Amino acid sequence: MGYYFSKTLECSFEEAESRARISIEKQKMGIVAEIDVAHKLNEHLNVNMKRYKILGACSPGHAYRALLEEDKLGILMPCNVVIIEKEEGKIEVAAMDPEGAFAGVGNQEVKCIGGEMRLKMKNIIEEL
């Protein structure tokens, strides 16, 4: 079992990010965190890297159900979607597979929630 789904797009970074945001919204999820990784690494380490952004996506109902079952699951939240500049005109968008992340939790309901979230994350990538 892999830990992510991904698709490479032929567009600008901004277009890929916009499409990812729209796709996340279509899954009835919200973005609760954003990290411009390239900017932060440049700021702290004075290094230049290609553009790389993390969008932390959350399905509130699923998060609530999961936390009721297992209060430490916040460690694995939110579900991340990354936008990575690969080369001129090619941007990779990848989303975590929460089913894999939740597999180590010995709770059947949590595994079911992970399976439901897996479909949402897979759909985010497929709909780009």
MARDREN-711608 format. One record per residue: residue in three letters; y, z, x of N, C-alpha, C, O in turn. Coordinates in pm, whole numbers. Layout:
! MARDREN-711608
 res n.north   n.up n.east ca.north  ca.up ca.east c.north   c.up c.east o.north   o.up o.east
 ala       Y      Z      X        Y      Z       X       Y      Z      X       Y      Z      X
...
***
This chain:
! MARDREN-711608
 res n.north   n.up n.east ca.north  ca.up ca.east c.north   c.up c.east o.north   o.up o.east
 met    -118      0     85        0      0       0     124      0     90     136     83    179
 gly     215    -93     65      339    -97     140     438      6     88     413     73    -12
 tyr     548     17    157      647    117     115     775     54     62     870    125     31
 tyr     778    -80     52      898   -145       0     866   -282    -58     758   -338    -36
 phe     962   -333   -134      963   -470    -185    1087   -535   -125    1189   -468   -108
 ser    1081   -664    -93     1202   -726     -38    1209   -874    -71    1111   -938   -107
 lys    1330   -923    -58     1358  -1065     -79    1473  -1103     13    1569  -1027     29
 thr    1463  -1221     73     1572  -1272     156    1651  -1372     73    1595  -1465     14
 leu    1782  -1353     71     1872  -1438      -6    1956  -1522     89    1987  -1480    201
 glu    1992  -1639     45     2083  -1725     121    2219  -1719     54    2251  -1800    -33
 cys    2298  -1621     96     2430  -1599      39    2507  -1506    132    2457  -1466    237
 ser    2628  -1472     93     2706  -1376     172    2654  -1234    148    2582  -1208     52
 phe    2692  -1145    236     2656  -1004     221    2712   -950     90    2644   -879     16
 glu    2838   -984     62     2904   -937     -60    2831   -985   -186    2815   -910   -282
 glu    2789  -1111   -183     2716  -1166    -298    2582  -1094   -316    2544  -1060   -428
 ala    2511  -1070   -207     2383  -1000    -215    2402   -858   -269    2323   -811   -351
 glu    2506   -791   -222     2533   -655    -271    2566   -657   -420    2518   -572   -495
 ser    2647   -752   -461     2682   -763    -603    2558   -789   -688    2540   -727   -793
 arg    2473   -878   -642     2350   -908    -716    2258   -787   -722    2194   -762   -825
 ala    2251   -711   -613     2168   -590    -612    2222   -488   -712    2144   -427   -786
 arg    2353   -470   -715     2414   -375    -808    2385   -414   -953    2351   -329  -1035
 ile    2399   -541   -984     2372   -590   -1119    2225   -568  -1155    2193   -526  -1266
 ser    2137   -598  -1061     1994   -582   -1085    1957   -435  -1107    1873   -403  -1191
 ile    2021   -346  -1032     1998   -202   -1050    2043   -160  -1191    1971    -87  -1259
 glu    2159   -207  -1233     2210   -174   -1367    2118   -226  -1476    2098   -159  -1577
 lys    2060   -345  -1456     1969   -402   -1556    1846   -315  -1576    1783   -319  -1682
 gln    1811   -237  -1476     1696   -146   -1487    1737    -10  -1545    1659     85  -1544
 lys    1861     -4  -1595     1915    119   -1654    1918    234  -1551    1887    349  -1580
 met    1956    195  -1430     1970    291   -1321    2115    291  -1275    2188    194  -1294
 gly    2156    401  -1215     2291    411   -1161    2286    428  -1010    2185    470   -954
 ile    2397    396   -946     2408    417    -801    2476    551   -780    2592    570   -818
 val    2404    643   -719     2455    779    -701    2499    806   -557    2559    910   -529
 ala    2468    714   -467     2507    731    -326    2517    594   -261    2445    501   -296
 glu    2608    584   -165     2623    461     -86    2648    500     58    2728    590     86
 ile    2581    433    149     2605    456     291    2621    322    360    2531    238    356
 asp    2735    302    423     2757    185     507    2707    223    646    2782    277    728
 val    2580    196    672     2514    242     794    2580    184    919    2604    256   1015
 ala    2610     55    917     2672     -9    1034    2805     59   1067    2834     84   1184
 his    2885     87    966     3014    153     987    2996    293   1044    3064    332   1140
 lys    2903    370    986     2880    507    1032    2829    510   1176    2871    595   1255
 leu    2739    418   1210     2688    416    1347    2796    375   1446    2803    427   1557
 asn    2880    282   1404     2992    243    1490    3088    359   1508    3137    384   1618
 glu    3115    428   1400     3207    541    1402    3158    655   1493    3236    715   1566
 his    3029    684   1487     2975    798    1561    2919    763   1699    2923    846   1790
 leu    2868    641   1715     2805    604    1841    2878    492   1915    2842    456   2027
 asn    2982    437   1849     3056    325    1906    2963    207   1939    2972    147   2046
 val    2874    176   1845     2783     62    1860    2812    -38   1749    2857     -2   1640
 asn    2786   -162   1777     2802   -267    1677    2665   -315   1635    2581   -350   1718
 met    2644   -318   1507     2520   -373    1454    2554   -459   1332    2664   -451   1277
 lys    2459   -540   1294     2480   -623    1176    2499   -533   1054    2459   -417   1054
 arg    2560   -590    951     2588   -512     831    2458   -460    769    2357   -530    761
 tyr    2466   -335    725     2350   -266     669    2403   -159    574    2473    -67    616
 lys    2368   -172    449     2417    -76     349    2300    -22    268    2207    -95    234
 ile    2306    107    238     2206    172     154    2272    208     21    2378    271     17
 leu    2208    167    -88     2249    206    -222    2142    301   -277    2025    264   -288
 gly    2182    422   -310     2089    519    -367    2088    504   -518    2186    536   -585
 ala    1977    454   -572     1967    426    -716    1887    536   -786    1790    589   -732
 cys    1930    569   -907     1866    678    -980    1849    641  -1128    1939    587  -1191
 ser    1732    672  -1180     1705    665   -1323    1706    810  -1371    1609    882  -1351
 pro    1815    854  -1436     1829    996   -1470    1710   1054  -1547    1666   1165  -1517
 gly    1659    981  -1644     1546   1033   -1722    1422   1055  -1638    1354   1156  -1651
 his    1394    958  -1551     1278    972   -1462    1300   1086  -1363    1208   1163  -1336
 ala    1421   1096  -1309     1451   1204   -1214    1432   1340  -1280    1373   1431  -1222
 tyr    1481   1354  -1402     1470   1481   -1474    1323   1518  -1496    1281   1630  -1469
 arg    1246   1421  -1546     1103   1446   -1571    1032   1486  -1442     951   1579  -1440
 ala    1062   1414  -1335      995   1441   -1207    1030   1580  -1155     943   1653  -1107
 leu    1158   1617  -1165     1200   1748   -1115    1145   1863  -1198    1123   1972  -1146
 leu    1123   1840  -1328     1059   1942   -1410     916   1967  -1364     866   2080  -1370
 glu     850   1862  -1319      712   1872   -1273     702   1932  -1133     611   2011  -1104
 glu     795   1894  -1048      786   1930    -905     927   1941   -849     991   1840   -820
 asp     975   2063   -834     1117   2081    -799    1154   2036   -657    1273   2023   -627
 lys    1058   2012   -571     1089   1965    -435    1102   1813   -427    1133   1759   -321
 leu    1080   1743   -538     1087   1596    -536    1225   1543   -503    1240   1425   -470
 gly    1326   1627   -513     1460   1583    -473    1463   1533   -330    1552   1456   -293
 ile    1368   1576   -249     1357   1528    -111    1337   1377   -109    1382   1310    -15
 leu    1271   1323   -209     1240   1180    -214    1338   1101   -301    1314    983   -329
 met    1445   1163   -343     1541   1097    -431    1674   1078   -359    1703   1155   -268
 pro    1753    981   -395     1727    877    -493    1639    768   -434    1603    772   -316
 cys    1605    670   -516     1532    553    -470    1631    460   -399    1732    420   -458
 asn    1603    428   -276     1699    349    -198    1674    199   -206    1561    151   -208
 val    1786    128   -210     1789    -18    -198    1876    -46    -76    1987      5    -66
 val    1825   -128     17     1903   -159     136    1940   -307    137    1864   -393     94
 ile    2059   -333    189     2109   -469     204    2130   -488    354    2208   -415    416
 ile    2061   -586    411     2058   -602     557    2099   -744    595    2039   -841    549
 glu    2200   -755    678     2242   -885     731    2139   -927    836    2122   -858    937
 lys    2071  -1038    813     1968  -1084     906    2022  -1188   1003    2008  -1173   1125
 glu    2082  -1290    951     2143  -1395    1032    2245  -1466    944    2254  -1438    824
 glu    2320  -1555   1002     2425  -1624     927    2370  -1682    796    2282  -1768    797
 gly    2423  -1632    685     2384  -1685     554    2254  -1631    500    2210  -1675    393
 lys    2190  -1538    569     2063  -1481     520    2077  -1329    514    2109  -1262    612
 ile    2052  -1279    396     2062  -1135     370    1931  -1089    307    1882  -1149    212
 glu    1875   -983    362     1754   -925     303    1793   -806    216    1874   -722    256
 val    1735   -801     98     1752   -686      10    1612   -627     -8    1518   -696    -46
 ala    1601   -498     21     1471   -431      11    1487   -303    -73    1591   -238    -69
 ala    1383   -271   -146     1383   -150    -230    1256    -71   -202    1148   -128   -183
 met    1271     60   -199     1154    145    -173    1053    135   -286    1087    106   -401
 asp     928    159   -252      821    169    -351     796    318   -375     727    382   -296
 pro     851    374   -483      837    518    -506     693    563   -531     660    679   -508
 glu     608    473   -577      469    511    -600     406    557   -468     332    655   -465
 gly     436    486   -361      385    525    -229     442    658   -185     371    742   -130
 ala     572    677   -208      639    801    -168     584    921   -246     570   1030   -190
 phe     552    901   -373      505   1010    -458     354   1032   -446     302   1130   -500
 ala     283    943   -376      137    950    -370      86   1081   -311     -21   1128   -350
 gly     160   1139   -219      116   1263    -156     135   1387   -240      88   1495   -204
 val     202   1372   -353      225   1486    -442     101   1499   -531      64   1404   -600
 gly      39   1614   -530      -85   1633    -605     -63   1664   -752    -118   1761   -804
 asn      16   1582   -819       48   1607    -960      37   1474  -1034     108   1379  -1002
 gln     -52   1467  -1132      -78   1341   -1202      45   1288  -1275      69   1167  -1274
 glu     122   1375  -1336      242   1330   -1408     342   1269  -1311     406   1168  -1342
 val     357   1329  -1194      447   1274   -1092     398   1136  -1048     478   1045  -1027
 lys     267   1121  -1034      212    990    -997     244    886  -1105     275    772  -1074
 cys     236    926  -1232      271    835   -1342     418    796  -1336     453    679  -1354
 ile     504    892  -1309      648    864   -1297     671    770  -1180     752    678  -1189
 gly     601    794  -1069      612    704    -954     572    562   -989     634    466   -943
 gly     468    548  -1071      425    415   -1115     530    347  -1202     554    227  -1189
 glu     592    423  -1291      699    368   -1375     818    325  -1290     876    219  -1312
 met     853    408  -1193      966    375   -1106     933    257  -1015    1021    180   -978
 arg     807    244   -979      764    130    -897     798     -1   -968     849    -95   -906
 leu     770     -6  -1097      801   -127   -1174     950   -156  -1175     992   -271  -1161
 lys    1031    -52  -1191     1176    -71   -1191    1224   -125  -1056    1304   -219  -1051
 met    1176    -66   -948     1220   -107    -815    1173   -249   -783    1246   -328   -723
 lys    1052   -281   -824     1000   -416    -804    1083   -516   -883    1115   -624   -833
 asn    1119   -481  -1006     1202   -568   -1089    1340   -590  -1029    1397   -698  -1040
 ile    1395   -486   -966     1526   -501    -901    1521   -616   -802    1611   -701   -799
 ile    1417   -620   -721     1405   -725    -619    1373   -859   -682    1430   -961   -644
 glu    1282   -861   -777     1243   -988    -840    1359  -1054   -913    1365  -1177   -920
 glu    1451   -974   -968     1562  -1029   -1047    1682  -1074   -963    1779  -1125  -1018
 leu    1677  -1055   -833     1791  -1094    -749    1817  -1244   -755    1909  -1293   -691
***
